[in-house]
């Protein structure tokens, strides 16, 4: 029984060790195997062209890109198998089944034509009967319309007589009303003049009150804006003094120098190991070209043979080409990043700059 249990534990231990070994190997590969990149390009006759490749683990994973005729194309491959971008499947044209129309036989066609000729006279005879019925209906309608008109004329005669009497009465009433309203019309102009003067006075008072309110509101706004500007200037001055005091300390200088050193190491490691740039340029004024060449000569100890300038005194142009090659190891980036993150003085400085902590260390 114990032998069986020991055998099971042995198998479990071997499986766990294999998993741990696999994880460690993958971590080592990811950290120590470099990510390689290279690119080349040219600028001739105002047409830029470029191509490049980024590979990892002996090109097991590779990314290639091409820039030509203002178009960028790229491909991602894993173990030589293209993954991105996926190829679009061409849609197959749908095959439409064409139905074959059967042509009628000549005997059938002759029979159909005979049937059509027989049906034509029947239709003509049917069309004659409704025409006669329509004529009789129209005659009856005319008789009815004449009778209705005669009845209407007889009914309208007494109404016209009553309308004339009614028209005479309002004319008499208007004459009597105008006589009574004449003295009241004389009093209306005086009342209108009094009402107009009162309205003008009210309008003037309202406008005066509005102007007073606007005047006082304007001065209040000016006072508030001036007070805000003064407060902002005070805050700016206090902030400048605060940050000047913090940046002037020795601790902050040490922290900044240490972080700057680590960042410079990261940039040097990411930068290209091999760089070749050739620039062909030509200007109208040879004096300007001489100044550019003089500046290049001053920077030669830094640039060395990496950047070459080729002057062209015959024409005005700007052309060139470049080649870049380098590698990146994640171990170096990880070490520099850990050193930056583990620096306690840096986090303290960040808190002081955010004003989350005072200079005495109190929050």
KEKE-3310 file (N, C-alpha, C; in steps of 0.2 Angstrom, whole numbers, plus 5000, padded with zeros to 4 digits):
npx = (5004:5009:5019:5012:5007:5018:5023:5013:5015:5028:5026:5018:5026:5036:5029:5026:5039:5043:5033:5038:5051:5048:5042:5052:5061:5055:5054:5067:5070:5062:5067:5081:5084:5086:5077:5077:5079:5078:5080:5078:5079:5074:5075:5071:5069:5058:5050:5047:5053:5053:5057:5056:5060:5056:5061:5061:5068:5076:5069:5057:5046:5040:5039:5036:5037:5032:5034:5028:5025:5016:5009:5006:5011:5010:5015:5013:5021:5021:5032:5034:5021:5009:4999:4993:4989:4973:4969:4957:4944:4939:4924:4914:4906:4888:4880:4868:4853:4848:4832:4825:4815:4801:4797:4782:4774:4771:4758:4750:4752:4745:4732:4729:4729:4718:4708:4709:4704:4691:4686:4686:4675:4665:4668:4666:4652:4648:4652:4643:4630:4631:4633:4621:4613:4619:4616:4602:4601:4607:4598:4587:4593:4595:4581:4578:4586:4581:4568:4572:4578:4568:4560:4568:4569:4556:4556:4565:4560:4551:4561:4570:4563:4561:4575:4578:4570:4576:4589:4586:4583:4595:4602:4595:4596:4610:4612:4605:4613:4625:4622:4620:4633:4642:4645:4652:4664:4671:4676:4685:4699:4705:4706:4715:4726:4730:4732:4743:4754:4755:4760:4772:4779:4780:4787:4800:4804:4805:4816:4826:4828:4832:4844:4851:4852:4860:4872:4877:4878:4888:4900:4901:4904:4917:4924:4924:4931:4944:4948:4948:4959:4969:4970:4973:4986:4993:4992:5000:5012:5015:5016:5027:5037:5037:5040:5052:5059:5059:5065:5078:5085:5097:5094:5084:5091:5100:5091:5086:5097:5101:5089:5089:5101:5098:5088:5095:5103:5093:5089:5101:5103:5091:5093:5100:5113:5120:5121:5118:5118:5115:5115:5111:5112:5108:5109:5104:5112:5129:5136:5127:5127:5141:5140:5132:5140:5151:5145:5142:5155:5159:5151:5157:5165:5155:5145:5153:5156:5143:5134:5133:5136:5133:5137:5130:5133:5128:5114:5098:5093:5087:5090:5092:5097:5095:5101:5097:5100:5098:5096:5086:5086:5076:5080:5089:5081:5072:5080:5084:5072:5067:5076:5073:5060:5061:5067:5065:5066:5063:5049:5045:5048:5039:5027:5029:5029:5016:5010:5005:5011:5019:5034:5040:5037:5024:5007)
npy = (4994:5006:5007:5010:5022:5030:5029:5036:5049:5051:5052:5063:5073:5073:5078:5091:5096:5096:5105:5117:5118:5120:5132:5140:5139:5146:5159:5162:5162:5172:5183:5184:5181:5191:5204:5207:5220:5228:5240:5249:5262:5275:5291:5297:5308:5314:5303:5293:5278:5263:5249:5235:5224:5215:5203:5188:5176:5168:5171:5165:5171:5185:5201:5210:5225:5236:5251:5260:5270:5278:5269:5258:5242:5226:5211:5198:5184:5168:5155:5154:5154:5164:5175:5188:5202:5194:5184:5189:5180:5176:5179:5167:5167:5166:5153:5154:5146:5143:5144:5134:5139:5133:5132:5135:5123:5123:5119:5121:5134:5139:5135:5143:5156:5155:5154:5167:5175:5171:5176:5190:5196:5193:5201:5213:5214:5213:5226:5235:5235:5241:5254:5259:5258:5268:5280:5281:5283:5295:5304:5303:5308:5322:5326:5325:5335:5346:5347:5349:5362:5370:5369:5375:5388:5393:5392:5401:5414:5421:5422:5431:5443:5445:5446:5459:5467:5465:5471:5484:5488:5487:5498:5509:5508:5510:5524:5530:5526:5532:5545:5545:5542:5552:5563:5556:5552:5564:5565:5555:5558:5567:5558:5548:5556:5558:5545:5541:5549:5545:5532:5534:5540:5528:5519:5526:5526:5513:5510:5517:5511:5498:5502:5506:5494:5487:5494:5494:5480:5477:5484:5476:5463:5467:5469:5457:5449:5455:5452:5438:5437:5442:5433:5421:5425:5425:5412:5406:5412:5407:5393:5393:5397:5386:5374:5378:5378:5364:5358:5363:5356:5345:5331:5329:5332:5322:5311:5314:5314:5300:5293:5299:5293:5280:5280:5285:5273:5264:5270:5270:5256:5253:5260:5260:5248:5248:5261:5270:5284:5293:5308:5318:5334:5350:5368:5385:5395:5394:5398:5395:5381:5379:5383:5373:5361:5364:5364:5350:5345:5349:5341:5329:5320:5314:5309:5302:5291:5288:5297:5304:5318:5324:5336:5344:5354:5358:5357:5361:5351:5337:5323:5305:5291:5277:5265:5254:5245:5234:5228:5222:5218:5211:5209:5219:5230:5227:5227:5240:5246:5241:5246:5260:5259:5254:5264:5274:5287:5293:5291:5298:5311:5312:5312:5324:5334:5332:5337:5329:5326:5334:5344:5340:5327:5324:5319)
npz = (5000:5004:4995:4983:4986:4987:4974:4967:4973:4968:4954:4954:4959:4949:4938:4943:4944:4930:4925:4932:4927:4914:4915:4920:4910:4900:4905:4906:4892:4887:4894:4891:4878:4864:4857:4840:4828:4812:4799:4783:4772:4759:4751:4737:4724:4729:4734:4746:4753:4762:4772:4784:4798:4813:4824:4834:4844:4835:4823:4825:4829:4819:4813:4799:4788:4775:4767:4754:4740:4747:4755:4768:4772:4782:4790:4801:4807:4814:4817:4804:4799:4792:4802:4804:4794:4791:4777:4765:4760:4744:4737:4730:4714:4713:4706:4695:4691:4676:4669:4657:4644:4636:4620:4611:4601:4583:4579:4591:4593:4581:4585:4596:4591:4583:4593:4599:4588:4588:4600:4599:4592:4601:4612:4606:4604:4617:4622:4616:4621:4635:4631:4625:4637:4645:4638:4640:4654:4656:4650:4659:4671:4667:4666:4680:4686:4680:4686:4700:4700:4696:4708:4718:4714:4716:4730:4735:4733:4743:4753:4748:4749:4763:4766:4760:4768:4780:4778:4777:4790:4798:4793:4797:4811:4812:4809:4820:4831:4828:4830:4844:4848:4845:4855:4864:4857:4856:4869:4869:4864:4874:4885:4879:4877:4891:4895:4887:4891:4904:4902:4895:4906:4914:4906:4906:4919:4921:4912:4918:4930:4926:4920:4931:4938:4930:4929:4943:4944:4934:4940:4951:4945:4940:4951:4957:4948:4948:4961:4960:4951:4958:4969:4961:4957:4969:4973:4963:4965:4977:4974:4965:4974:4983:4975:4971:4982:4985:4974:4975:4985:4991:4992:4982:4971:4970:4969:4956:4948:4949:4944:4931:4926:4925:4916:4905:4903:4898:4886:4879:4878:4870:4859:4842:4837:4825:4814:4799:4789:4775:4767:4754:4749:4742:4740:4736:4740:4742:4754:4764:4764:4767:4781:4786:4784:4792:4805:4805:4805:4818:4826:4823:4832:4840:4831:4821:4808:4806:4801:4786:4776:4760:4749:4736:4723:4711:4709:4717:4730:4740:4746:4751:4761:4773:4786:4799:4813:4827:4844:4858:4875:4887:4900:4904:4903:4913:4925:4926:4927:4939:4948:4947:4952:4965:4972:4986:4989:4977:4976:4987:4983:4973:4980:4987:4976:4971:4982:4992:5003:5016:5019:5031:5031:5035:5031)
capx = (5000:5014:5023:5008:5006:5025:5023:5009:5018:5033:5023:5015:5033:5040:5025:5027:5046:5042:5030:5042:5056:5045:5040:5059:5064:5051:5056:5074:5070:5059:5072:5088:5084:5085:5072:5081:5076:5082:5076:5082:5074:5077:5071:5074:5064:5052:5047:5050:5052:5056:5056:5060:5059:5057:5061:5062:5069:5078:5064:5051:5040:5043:5035:5039:5033:5034:5031:5030:5019:5012:5005:5010:5008:5013:5013:5015:5021:5024:5035:5033:5014:5006:4993:4989:4982:4970:4967:4950:4941:4936:4917:4913:4900:4883:4878:4860:4851:4844:4826:4824:4808:4799:4794:4776:4774:4767:4751:4747:4752:4739:4725:4728:4727:4711:4703:4709:4700:4684:4684:4686:4668:4661:4669:4663:4645:4646:4653:4638:4625:4632:4633:4614:4611:4622:4612:4595:4603:4609:4592:4583:4597:4593:4575:4577:4590:4577:4563:4575:4580:4561:4558:4573:4568:4550:4557:4570:4557:4550:4567:4573:4559:4563:4582:4578:4568:4582:4594:4584:4583:4602:4604:4591:4600:4617:4611:4603:4619:4630:4620:4622:4640:4646:4648:4657:4670:4674:4679:4691:4706:4708:4708:4720:4732:4732:4735:4750:4759:4757:4764:4779:4783:4781:4793:4806:4806:4808:4822:4831:4829:4836:4851:4855:4854:4866:4878:4879:4880:4895:4905:4902:4908:4924:4927:4925:4936:4950:4949:4950:4965:4974:4971:4977:4993:4996:4993:5006:5019:5016:5018:5034:5042:5036:5044:5059:5062:5060:5070:5084:5088:5102:5091:5080:5096:5103:5086:5085:5103:5100:5084:5092:5107:5095:5084:5100:5105:5088:5089:5107:5101:5086:5096:5103:5120:5123:5117:5121:5113:5118:5111:5113:5109:5110:5106:5106:5118:5135:5138:5123:5130:5147:5139:5130:5146:5155:5142:5143:5162:5160:5148:5159:5167:5149:5142:5158:5154:5136:5130:5137:5133:5136:5135:5129:5134:5125:5107:5095:5090:5087:5089:5096:5095:5097:5100:5097:5100:5099:5093:5084:5085:5071:5083:5092:5076:5069:5084:5084:5065:5067:5080:5069:5054:5063:5070:5060:5067:5059:5042:5044:5048:5033:5022:5030:5027:5009:5007:5001:5015:5023:5042:5041:5035:5017:5002)
capy = (5000:5012:5008:5013:5029:5033:5029:5041:5055:5052:5054:5070:5077:5073:5082:5097:5098:5097:5112:5122:5118:5123:5140:5144:5140:5151:5165:5164:5164:5179:5189:5184:5181:5198:5206:5211:5224:5231:5244:5253:5266:5280:5297:5299:5311:5315:5297:5289:5271:5260:5242:5233:5218:5214:5196:5186:5168:5165:5173:5161:5177:5190:5206:5214:5230:5239:5257:5261:5274:5281:5264:5254:5235:5223:5204:5195:5177:5163:5149:5155:5154:5171:5176:5194:5202:5188:5185:5189:5175:5178:5176:5163:5170:5161:5150:5154:5141:5146:5139:5133:5141:5128:5135:5131:5119:5127:5117:5124:5142:5140:5134:5149:5162:5155:5156:5174:5178:5170:5180:5197:5198:5192:5207:5219:5214:5215:5233:5239:5235:5246:5261:5261:5260:5275:5286:5282:5285:5302:5308:5303:5313:5328:5328:5326:5341:5352:5348:5352:5369:5374:5369:5379:5395:5395:5392:5407:5421:5424:5423:5437:5448:5445:5449:5466:5471:5465:5475:5491:5489:5489:5505:5514:5508:5514:5531:5532:5525:5537:5552:5545:5541:5558:5566:5551:5553:5570:5564:5550:5561:5569:5552:5545:5560:5557:5538:5541:5552:5540:5526:5536:5540:5522:5517:5530:5524:5506:5510:5520:5506:5493:5505:5506:5487:5485:5498:5491:5473:5478:5485:5470:5458:5469:5468:5449:5447:5458:5448:5432:5437:5443:5426:5416:5427:5423:5405:5405:5414:5402:5387:5394:5396:5379:5370:5380:5375:5357:5356:5366:5352:5340:5325:5329:5332:5315:5307:5316:5311:5293:5291:5301:5288:5273:5281:5285:5267:5261:5273:5267:5249:5252:5263:5256:5246:5250:5266:5273:5289:5297:5314:5322:5341:5356:5374:5390:5399:5390:5400:5391:5374:5379:5383:5366:5357:5366:5361:5343:5344:5350:5335:5323:5315:5311:5306:5298:5289:5286:5301:5307:5323:5324:5342:5345:5362:5359:5358:5361:5344:5334:5315:5301:5284:5275:5258:5254:5238:5234:5223:5224:5213:5213:5209:5226:5235:5225:5229:5247:5248:5239:5251:5266:5258:5253:5270:5277:5294:5295:5291:5303:5317:5313:5315:5331:5337:5332:5340:5324:5325:5340:5344:5337:5320:5323:5319)
capz = (5000:5005:4989:4978:4988:4986:4967:4965:4974:4964:4948:4955:4960:4942:4934:4945:4942:4923:4924:4935:4923:4908:4917:4921:4903:4896:4908:4904:4885:4886:4897:4889:4870:4862:4851:4835:4823:4807:4794:4778:4768:4755:4749:4731:4719:4733:4735:4752:4753:4768:4774:4791:4801:4820:4825:4841:4845:4828:4818:4826:4828:4815:4810:4793:4786:4769:4765:4747:4737:4753:4758:4773:4773:4787:4791:4807:4806:4820:4814:4796:4797:4793:4806:4803:4793:4788:4770:4764:4756:4738:4737:4724:4711:4714:4700:4694:4687:4670:4667:4649:4642:4631:4614:4609:4595:4578:4579:4597:4591:4577:4588:4601:4587:4581:4598:4600:4583:4590:4606:4598:4590:4607:4616:4603:4605:4624:4623:4613:4626:4640:4628:4625:4644:4647:4635:4643:4661:4655:4649:4665:4675:4665:4668:4687:4687:4679:4691:4706:4699:4697:4715:4721:4712:4720:4737:4736:4732:4749:4757:4746:4751:4770:4766:4759:4774:4786:4776:4778:4797:4801:4790:4801:4817:4812:4809:4827:4835:4827:4834:4851:4850:4843:4860:4867:4853:4858:4875:4869:4863:4880:4889:4876:4879:4898:4895:4883:4896:4910:4899:4894:4912:4917:4903:4907:4926:4920:4909:4923:4935:4922:4919:4938:4940:4925:4932:4949:4942:4931:4945:4956:4942:4939:4958:4958:4943:4951:4967:4958:4948:4964:4972:4957:4957:4975:4973:4958:4968:4983:4971:4963:4980:4986:4970:4970:4989:4985:4969:4977:4990:4989:4991:4976:4966:4970:4966:4949:4945:4949:4939:4924:4924:4923:4910:4900:4901:4894:4880:4875:4876:4865:4853:4837:4837:4819:4810:4793:4786:4770:4765:4748:4749:4738:4742:4731:4742:4745:4761:4769:4764:4771:4788:4788:4784:4798:4811:4805:4807:4825:4829:4821:4837:4842:4825:4818:4801:4806:4797:4781:4772:4753:4746:4728:4721:4704:4709:4723:4731:4747:4745:4756:4763:4780:4788:4806:4816:4834:4848:4864:4880:4892:4906:4905:4904:4919:4930:4926:4929:4946:4952:4948:4956:4972:4975:4990:4989:4971:4978:4992:4979:4969:4984:4988:4970:4971:4988:4996:5009:5018:5019:5037:5031:5037:5026)
cpx = (5004:5018:5019:5007:5013:5026:5019:5012:5024:5031:5021:5021:5036:5036:5026:5034:5046:5039:5034:5048:5054:5044:5047:5062:5061:5053:5062:5074:5068:5064:5078:5089:5082:5080:5076:5076:5081:5078:5080:5076:5078:5072:5074:5068:5058:5047:5050:5048:5055:5053:5059:5057:5060:5056:5063:5063:5070:5072:5058:5045:5043:5037:5038:5034:5036:5030:5033:5023:5014:5007:5009:5007:5013:5011:5016:5015:5024:5026:5033:5026:5011:4999:4989:4993:4979:4968:4960:4948:4937:4929:4916:4906:4894:4880:4870:4858:4846:4838:4826:4817:4807:4795:4788:4777:4770:4760:4747:4747:4746:4732:4724:4726:4720:4706:4703:4704:4693:4681:4683:4679:4664:4661:4666:4656:4643:4647:4647:4632:4625:4632:4626:4611:4613:4618:4605:4596:4604:4603:4588:4586:4595:4586:4574:4581:4585:4571:4566:4576:4573:4559:4562:4571:4561:4551:4561:4566:4555:4556:4570:4570:4561:4570:4582:4575:4573:4587:4593:4585:4590:4604:4601:4595:4606:4617:4609:4609:4624:4629:4621:4629:4645:4648:4653:4664:4674:4678:4685:4698:4709:4710:4714:4727:4735:4735:4742:4755:4760:4761:4771:4783:4784:4787:4800:4808:4808:4815:4828:4833:4834:4844:4855:4857:4860:4872:4881:4882:4887:4900:4906:4906:4915:4927:4929:4931:4943:4952:4951:4957:4971:4975:4975:4985:4997:4997:4999:5012:5020:5019:5025:5039:5042:5041:5051:5063:5064:5065:5077:5088:5092:5099:5087:5085:5099:5098:5086:5091:5103:5095:5086:5097:5103:5091:5089:5102:5100:5088:5095:5106:5096:5089:5099:5111:5123:5118:5121:5116:5118:5113:5115:5109:5112:5106:5108:5112:5123:5137:5134:5126:5136:5146:5136:5135:5150:5152:5142:5150:5163:5156:5151:5162:5161:5146:5147:5156:5147:5132:5135:5133:5137:5133:5135:5128:5130:5118:5104:5091:5091:5085:5094:5094:5098:5097:5101:5096:5102:5096:5091:5083:5081:5074:5086:5086:5072:5073:5084:5077:5064:5071:5077:5063:5056:5066:5065:5060:5063:5052:5040:5044:5042:5027:5023:5028:5020:5006:5003:5005:5019:5031:5044:5040:5028:5012:4997)
cpy = (5006:5013:5011:5020:5033:5034:5035:5048:5056:5055:5062:5075:5078:5078:5089:5100:5100:5104:5117:5123:5122:5131:5143:5145:5145:5158:5167:5166:5171:5184:5189:5184:5188:5198:5210:5215:5227:5235:5248:5256:5271:5285:5299:5302:5312:5309:5293:5282:5268:5253:5240:5227:5218:5206:5194:5178:5165:5165:5168:5165:5183:5195:5210:5219:5233:5246:5260:5264:5276:5276:5260:5247:5231:5216:5202:5187:5174:5157:5148:5155:5161:5171:5182:5198:5196:5189:5185:5184:5178:5175:5173:5166:5164:5159:5150:5149:5144:5141:5140:5134:5136:5133:5131:5128:5123:5125:5120:5131:5143:5140:5140:5155:5161:5156:5163:5178:5177:5174:5187:5199:5198:5199:5213:5220:5215:5222:5237:5240:5240:5253:5263:5262:5266:5281:5287:5285:5293:5306:5308:5308:5320:5331:5329:5333:5347:5353:5351:5359:5373:5374:5374:5387:5397:5396:5398:5414:5424:5426:5429:5443:5450:5448:5456:5470:5471:5470:5482:5493:5491:5496:5510:5514:5511:5521:5534:5531:5530:5544:5551:5545:5547:5562:5562:5552:5559:5569:5559:5553:5563:5563:5548:5549:5558:5550:5537:5544:5548:5534:5528:5537:5533:5519:5520:5527:5517:5505:5512:5515:5500:5496:5505:5499:5485:5488:5495:5483:5473:5479:5479:5464:5460:5468:5461:5447:5449:5454:5441:5432:5438:5436:5421:5418:5425:5416:5403:5406:5409:5395:5387:5393:5389:5374:5372:5378:5368:5355:5359:5361:5347:5333:5324:5329:5325:5310:5308:5313:5303:5290:5293:5296:5282:5274:5282:5278:5263:5264:5271:5260:5249:5255:5258:5254:5248:5255:5269:5277:5292:5302:5318:5329:5346:5362:5379:5394:5395:5392:5396:5384:5374:5379:5376:5361:5358:5363:5354:5341:5345:5344:5329:5318:5311:5306:5301:5297:5287:5290:5305:5312:5324:5330:5341:5352:5363:5360:5358:5355:5343:5327:5312:5294:5282:5268:5258:5247:5238:5228:5225:5218:5215:5213:5216:5231:5234:5227:5236:5249:5246:5244:5258:5265:5258:5259:5274:5284:5297:5296:5297:5310:5318:5315:5322:5336:5338:5335:5336:5323:5332:5339:5340:5329:5318:5323:5324)
cpz = (5000:4998:4983:4980:4986:4978:4964:4967:4970:4957:4948:4955:4953:4938:4936:4943:4934:4922:4927:4930:4916:4909:4917:4914:4899:4898:4906:4896:4884:4889:4893:4881:4868:4857:4846:4830:4818:4802:4789:4774:4764:4753:4743:4727:4723:4734:4740:4751:4759:4769:4780:4793:4809:4821:4832:4841:4838:4823:4819:4826:4825:4813:4805:4791:4780:4768:4758:4744:4742:4755:4762:4773:4778:4787:4797:4806:4813:4817:4807:4794:4797:4797:4805:4798:4789:4781:4769:4759:4750:4738:4730:4721:4711:4707:4699:4689:4682:4668:4659:4648:4636:4626:4612:4602:4590:4578:4585:4596:4587:4580:4593:4597:4584:4586:4600:4595:4585:4595:4605:4596:4596:4611:4613:4604:4612:4625:4620:4618:4631:4637:4627:4632:4646:4644:4638:4650:4661:4654:4655:4670:4673:4667:4676:4689:4686:4684:4698:4705:4699:4704:4719:4720:4716:4727:4739:4736:4738:4754:4755:4748:4759:4770:4765:4765:4780:4784:4777:4786:4800:4799:4795:4808:4817:4813:4816:4832:4834:4830:4841:4853:4848:4849:4864:4863:4854:4864:4875:4868:4869:4884:4886:4877:4886:4898:4892:4888:4901:4908:4898:4901:4915:4913:4904:4914:4925:4917:4914:4928:4932:4922:4926:4940:4936:4928:4938:4948:4939:4935:4950:4952:4941:4946:4959:4954:4946:4957:4965:4955:4953:4967:4968:4957:4963:4975:4968:4961:4974:4980:4968:4969:4983:4981:4970:4977:4988:4980:4971:4983:4987:4988:4984:4970:4965:4967:4958:4945:4944:4944:4932:4922:4922:4917:4904:4898:4897:4887:4876:4873:4870:4858:4848:4838:4831:4815:4805:4790:4781:4767:4760:4748:4745:4740:4737:4733:4745:4752:4766:4769:4768:4779:4790:4789:4790:4804:4811:4807:4815:4829:4827:4826:4840:4837:4822:4811:4801:4801:4793:4777:4765:4750:4738:4726:4715:4704:4716:4725:4738:4746:4750:4757:4770:4781:4795:4808:4823:4837:4855:4869:4885:4899:4908:4907:4911:4925:4931:4929:4937:4951:4952:4952:4963:4975:4979:4990:4983:4973:4983:4988:4975:4973:4986:4982:4969:4977:4992:5002:5010:5018:5025:5037:5033:5031:5027)
residu = (UNK:UNK:UNK:UNK:UNK:UNK:UNK:UNK:UNK:UNK:UNK:UNK:UNK:UNK:UNK:UNK:UNK:UNK:UNK:UNK:UNK:UNK:UNK:UNK:UNK:UNK:UNK:UNK:UNK:UNK:UNK:UNK:UNK:UNK:UNK:UNK:UNK:UNK:UNK:UNK:UNK:UNK:UNK:UNK:UNK:UNK:UNK:UNK:UNK:UNK:UNK:UNK:UNK:UNK:UNK:UNK:UNK:UNK:UNK:UNK:UNK:UNK:UNK:UNK:UNK:UNK:UNK:UNK:UNK:UNK:UNK:UNK:UNK:UNK:UNK:UNK:UNK:UNK:UNK:UNK:UNK:UNK:UNK:UNK:UNK:UNK:UNK:UNK:UNK:UNK:UNK:UNK:UNK:UNK:UNK:UNK:UNK:UNK:UNK:UNK:UNK:UNK:UNK:UNK:UNK:UNK:UNK:UNK:UNK:UNK:UNK:UNK:UNK:UNK:UNK:UNK:UNK:UNK:UNK:UNK:UNK:UNK:UNK:UNK:UNK:UNK:UNK:UNK:UNK:UNK:UNK:UNK:UNK:UNK:UNK:UNK:UNK:UNK:UNK:UNK:UNK:UNK:UNK:UNK:UNK:UNK:UNK:UNK:UNK:UNK:UNK:UNK:UNK:UNK:UNK:UNK:UNK:UNK:UNK:UNK:UNK:UNK:UNK:UNK:UNK:UNK:UNK:UNK:UNK:UNK:UNK:UNK:UNK:UNK:UNK:UNK:UNK:UNK:UNK:UNK:UNK:UNK:UNK:UNK:UNK:UNK:UNK:UNK:UNK:UNK:UNK:UNK:UNK:UNK:UNK:UNK:UNK:UNK:UNK:UNK:UNK:UNK:UNK:UNK:UNK:UNK:UNK:UNK:UNK:UNK:UNK:UNK:UNK:UNK:UNK:UNK:UNK:UNK:UNK:UNK:UNK:UNK:UNK:UNK:UNK:UNK:UNK:UNK:UNK:UNK:UNK:UNK:UNK:UNK:UNK:UNK:UNK:UNK:UNK:UNK:UNK:UNK:UNK:UNK:UNK:UNK:UNK:UNK:UNK:UNK:UNK:UNK:UNK:UNK:UNK:UNK:UNK:UNK:UNK:UNK:UNK:UNK:UNK:UNK:UNK:UNK:UNK:UNK:UNK:UNK:UNK:UNK:UNK:UNK:UNK:UNK:UNK:UNK:UNK:UNK:UNK:UNK:UNK:UNK:UNK:UNK:UNK:UNK:UNK:UNK:UNK:UNK:UNK:UNK:UNK:UNK:UNK:UNK:UNK:UNK:UNK:UNK:UNK:UNK:UNK:UNK:UNK:UNK:UNK:UNK:UNK:UNK:UNK:UNK:UNK:UNK:UNK:UNK:UNK:UNK:UNK:UNK:UNK:UNK:UNK:UNK:UNK:UNK:UNK:UNK:UNK:UNK:UNK:UNK:UNK:UNK:UNK:UNK:UNK:UNK:UNK:UNK:UNK:UNK:UNK:UNK:UNK:UNK:UNK:UNK:UNK:UNK:UNK:UNK:UNK:UNK:UNK:UNK:UNK:UNK:UNK:UNK:UNK)
# end
